[in-house]
Amino acid sequence: MARYSQIPTTKIQLENTSPVVYKNAKYPPIPLGNQDIYVYTTRGDRYDLLAQTYYGNSEYWWIINRANPSQDADSLLPNPGSQIRIPSPGRINTILADYELLNQDI
């Protein structure tokens, strides 16, 4: 999928097997912001759909996911009925710059 094309990889090869490539990414901390948005999730909400709604880009799903450490970091689905924080759209460029800085050497 195109959304994963910029994530660095790690190649692991065990003896007598074909190599396996794993994607790695380091995520920046996303501190609270005065303009952050708080919503209660409902059944059917997904981080990629929320990112599309609030940021105009579903590839930024990880920003909402990582801004909510009480949620499952390995899931695309927030827990229904929970309040989650959506970092303000005005902070996206800073968050993305921090992400690029963390992942430039991988």
ChimeraX attribute file (.defattr): number of C-alpha atoms within 10 A of each C-alpha:
attribute: neighborCount
match mode: 1-to-1
recipient: residues
	/A:1	4
	/A:2	6
	/A:3	9
	/A:4	10
	/A:5	9
	/A:6	11
	/A:7	15
	/A:8	16
	/A:9	14
	/A:10	11
	/A:11	9
	/A:12	12
	/A:13	11
	/A:14	8
	/A:15	7
	/A:16	6
	/A:17	8
	/A:18	9
	/A:19	11
	/A:20	11
	/A:21	12
	/A:22	11
	/A:23	12
	/A:24	12
	/A:25	15
	/A:26	15
	/A:27	17
	/A:28	18
	/A:29	12
	/A:30	16
	/A:31	9
	/A:32	12
	/A:33	12
	/A:34	7
	/A:35	12
	/A:36	14
	/A:37	13
	/A:38	12
	/A:39	11
	/A:40	13
	/A:41	17
	/A:42	13
	/A:43	10
	/A:44	10
	/A:45	15
	/A:46	21
	/A:47	21
	/A:48	21
	/A:49	19
	/A:50	18
	/A:51	21
	/A:52	15
	/A:53	11
	/A:54	17
	/A:55	19
	/A:56	12
	/A:57	13
	/A:58	17
	/A:59	16
	/A:60	20
	/A:61	18
	/A:62	18
	/A:63	23
	/A:64	23
	/A:65	25
	/A:66	20
	/A:67	19
	/A:68	18
	/A:69	11
	/A:70	12
	/A:71	17
	/A:72	13
	/A:73	14
	/A:74	9
	/A:75	12
	/A:76	17
	/A:77	18
	/A:78	24
	/A:79	19
	/A:80	13
	/A:81	11
	/A:82	13
	/A:83	15
	/A:84	20
	/A:85	20
	/A:86	24
	/A:87	25
	/A:88	17
	/A:89	14
	/A:90	11
	/A:91	13
	/A:92	14
	/A:93	10
	/A:94	11
	/A:95	18
	/A:96	15
	/A:97	12
	/A:98	16
	/A:99	17
	/A:100	17
	/A:101	13
	/A:102	14
	/A:103	17
	/A:104	10
	/A:105	7
	/A:106	11
